[in-house]
Amino acid sequence: VQLVESGGDLVQPGGSLRLSCVGSGFSFGSYSMRWYRQAPGKERELVAAITGAGGSLSYAESVKGRFTISRDNAKNTVYLQMNGLKPEDTAVYYCNSVAYWGQGTQVTVSS
């Protein structure tokens, strides 16, 4: 099983990024996918989740209305569209499914 994130970058406050996570080695469309993030000195927190068929979405209160999780099961990919980014969104963002984790991608929001 492998999860590979991409799309992290340095962006100014108010900007947007789209993160991607490609899964392999398992039946991707059968499992819920989650995005977590971990800022320096803080615990890892759940940001967003999506069920296998994409019919149910959930978000942390801190990102509701700004972030959107989606998936394309034909491409074994889950996305996190992040708009209206704030400095407090700075963190390493991780893709997760069941017990598997990606290596993370760094998002830095700074002017």
C-alpha positions as CSV (number, residue, x, y, z in Angstrom):
1,V,0.0,0.0,0.0
2,Q,1.3,3.4,-0.9
3,L,-0.2,6.9,-0.5
4,V,1.7,9.8,-2.2
5,E,0.7,13.4,-1.6
6,S,1.6,16.4,-3.7
7,G,0.7,20.0,-4.2
8,G,2.1,21.6,-1.1
9,D,3.7,25.0,-1.5
10,L,4.3,28.5,-0.1
11,V,1.3,30.7,-0.6
12,Q,0.2,34.1,0.5
13,P,-2.7,34.6,2.9
14,G,-6.0,34.4,1.0
15,G,-4.5,32.2,-1.6
16,S,-5.4,28.7,-2.8
17,L,-3.8,25.4,-3.2
18,R,-5.0,21.9,-4.3
19,L,-3.4,18.9,-2.7
20,S,-3.6,15.5,-4.3
21,C,-3.0,12.0,-2.9
22,V,-2.6,9.0,-5.1
23,G,-3.2,5.6,-3.6
24,S,-2.0,2.2,-4.8
25,G,-1.9,-1.4,-3.6
26,F,-5.4,-1.5,-2.3
27,S,-9.0,-1.2,-3.5
28,F,-9.0,2.6,-3.3
29,G,-12.7,3.1,-4.0
30,S,-13.8,0.8,-1.2
31,Y,-12.3,3.0,1.6
32,S,-12.9,6.3,3.2
33,M,-10.0,8.7,2.7
34,R,-8.9,11.4,5.1
35,W,-6.7,14.5,5.2
36,Y,-4.9,15.3,8.4
37,R,-2.4,18.1,9.2
38,Q,0.2,18.6,11.8
39,A,1.7,22.0,12.6
40,P,5.0,22.4,14.5
41,G,4.6,21.6,18.2
42,K,1.0,20.5,17.7
43,E,-0.8,17.2,17.5
44,R,-2.0,15.8,14.2
45,E,-5.6,16.8,13.5
46,L,-8.2,15.6,11.1
47,V,-9.0,18.2,8.5
48,A,-11.5,16.4,6.1
49,A,-12.9,13.0,5.3
50,I,-14.8,11.4,2.4
51,T,-16.5,8.0,2.1
52,G,-15.5,5.5,-0.5
53,A,-18.2,6.5,-3.0
54,G,-17.8,10.2,-2.1
55,G,-21.4,10.5,-0.8
56,S,-20.5,11.7,2.6
57,L,-18.1,14.5,3.5
58,S,-17.0,15.9,6.8
59,Y,-14.7,18.8,7.8
60,A,-13.0,20.3,10.9
61,E,-14.8,23.4,12.0
62,S,-11.6,25.5,11.4
63,V,-11.8,24.7,7.6
64,K,-15.5,24.6,6.9
65,G,-16.5,26.8,4.0
66,R,-12.8,27.1,2.8
67,F,-11.7,23.6,2.1
68,T,-13.3,21.0,-0.1
69,I,-12.4,17.3,-0.2
70,S,-13.2,15.2,-3.3
71,R,-12.1,12.0,-5.0
72,D,-11.7,10.4,-8.4
73,N,-11.8,6.7,-7.9
74,A,-10.9,6.1,-11.6
75,K,-7.6,7.8,-10.9
76,N,-7.2,6.5,-7.3
77,T,-6.8,10.0,-6.2
78,V,-8.3,12.2,-3.4
79,Y,-8.0,16.0,-3.4
80,L,-8.1,18.8,-0.9
81,Q,-9.0,22.1,-2.5
82,M,-7.9,24.9,0.0
83,N,-9.2,28.4,-0.5
84,G,-8.9,31.5,1.7
85,L,-5.7,30.1,3.2
86,K,-4.6,31.6,6.6
87,P,-1.2,31.5,8.3
88,E,-2.7,29.1,10.9
89,D,-3.3,26.6,8.0
90,T,0.5,26.2,7.8
91,A,1.3,22.5,8.5
92,V,2.4,19.3,6.9
93,Y,-0.7,17.7,5.3
94,Y,-1.1,13.9,5.3
95,C,-3.3,11.6,3.4
96,N,-4.7,8.6,5.3
97,S,-6.7,5.5,4.6
98,V,-7.4,2.9,7.4
99,A,-3.9,2.4,8.9
100,Y,-1.9,3.8,6.0
101,W,-0.3,7.2,5.7
102,G,1.5,9.2,3.1
103,Q,4.8,11.0,3.6
104,G,3.1,14.4,3.9
105,T,3.3,17.6,1.9
106,Q,4.2,21.0,3.4
107,V,1.8,23.9,3.1
108,T,3.1,27.3,4.3
109,V,0.9,30.3,4.3
110,S,2.9,33.5,4.8
111,S,3.4,36.9,3.2
